[in-house]
Amino acid sequence: MAEKTILVVATQSHAGKSTVAAGLCRALSRKNISVAPYKAQNMSNNARAVPSQTTEDGWGEIGVSQYVQARAAAISPNTDMNPVLLKPRGDGESQLVLLGEAVDHYKATDYYEEHWHQAREAAVEAYKRLESQYDVIVAEGAGSIGEINLHHRDLANIETARFTDADILLLADIERGGAFASLYGTVELMPSDIKQQVKGFIITKFRGQKEILEPGIEELTRLTDIPVLGVIPFNDPGLPEEDSVSLPPEGQEAIVGEDGTPRQKTINIGVVRLPRISNFTDFQPLAQEKGVKVIYLPIDKPIPNEVDALIIPGTKNTVDDLKELHKTGFSSQIKKFNGPILGVCGGYQMLGVKITNADIEGTDQQKTVEGIGLLPTETDFHRQKKVKETETTINTEKGLFKGAKGKIRGYEIHMGRTKHLEDLHQPLEKNSAEKNNAAGTYIHGLFENEAPKQAFINQIYRRTDKKRPETHKEKNNPYDKAADLIEQNIDLNMILSDPTT
């Protein structure tokens, strides 16, 4: 049975909960402490396929942050680490995934009135299984724990605190301003039983000298009788993002991966900013390469001239997003684009000739939707969802991955099955199709594999006649960087101490 559960919550969204939880997992693992991550309820379209103890085929899906945190803890992820996952699909609905298995699509009111108690039971069962296997559980909350209108159904924060009897760490993002007021006000708004479980405050994303904060820290401690356990500087360790909050709003362009490389040595990879984009973390490994800029492109504007390659990413709703591309005319822009084009998962489906049984996923009753038409493929939707890890071989001397060889690992999460309408080059065995300048694959996590990542980047450089700069690798990986942030800026011993001593 776990000796301790630590619940990382915050005064607002995007305050650094996922990073702190991952850093704690790695820091404790480095101390040879058996630790596992947990998040009772998550809302995200960034998911990973992981083993499941409860699904029929042994596979399920969880939010990407719990996958990352399990990797940080040096353990194998499984669906108990995120037992309830809500995946927004548009039109006010989300797909409910319980213990890794998709149940159905529900409006928010229907979920909370008819299915929330079932979700809570699944969350408690999953926690008990983890608790029996690990010494410490690092649980992550969601959004703000101070939302008093949601306290009666707040599974990730209030309910988790109660059924785990966790020590609570309350975070505030000082970059947004009002951190001290947010911490004080949030504590005052907590239910009285939960307030007693707050172990300490953590201030995140601080720029400047810590001494400036000391008067505020002293007064906050006096007012609340709760210590500030640490101040974390603004320093992104490079962990995959949890959700689309980190992306630009729809209609705005954003650039990821600028590193000072001269323009004549930099390639620009445009990722189509689909309205229901999912698993955009697939492209973070590209942005981390020297000389590579990833630009998220709004679909209601022309593709910039400097874009050298296009990626159509995954989406929670291929059908409706494809219709949006047709409506804005962006699909015509894709069709006319002369550079390399890669579709991943939903993007792969869009590149084909058409999608049939589209009403299974789309929010209207249209049966067939015309694709972009760059690949002679056809996708037929089924209600059964495919979720699994994938290992395949890449061995190609042509196309977008020319020169890549060896085994690669990734995962699949999708509805629909795609068939080829003619013989096509398949750089990734049965998981892909390629013709002319367009390629598609169902494999998420493709660029976490060095061979296809380097081959793809090299092909873009060759087609642009730009010279690729020399690359260098960081010594520390993101998990260790996150742990260093914790160990160097937070009183870890105080977090681990018994509150009764």
ABEGO torsion letter per residue (X at the ends): XBABBBBBBBABBGAGAAAAAAAAAAAAAAAGBBBBBBBABBBBABBBBBBBAABAAGBBBBBAAAAAAAAAAGBBBBAAABABBBBBAEGGBBBBBBGGBBABBBBAAAAAAAAAAAAAAAAAAAAAAAAAABABBBBBBBEBAABAAAAAABAABAAAAAAAGBBBBBBBBAAAEGAAAAAAAAAAABBAAAAAABAEBBBBGBBEBAAAAAAAAAAAAAAAGBBBAEBBBBBBAGBBBABAAABBBBGBBBBBGBAGBBAAABBBBBBBBBAABBGAAAAAAAAABBGBBBBBBBAABBBBAABABBBBBBBABAAAAAAAAAAAGAAAAAAABABBBBBBEAAAAAABABBBGAAAABABABABBBBAGABBBBBBBBABBBBBBBBBBBBBABEAABGBBEBBBBBBBBBEBBBBABBBBBABEAABBBBEABBBBABBGAAABAAAAAAAAAAAAAAAGBBBBBBBBBABBAAAAAAAAAAAABBAAAAABBAAX
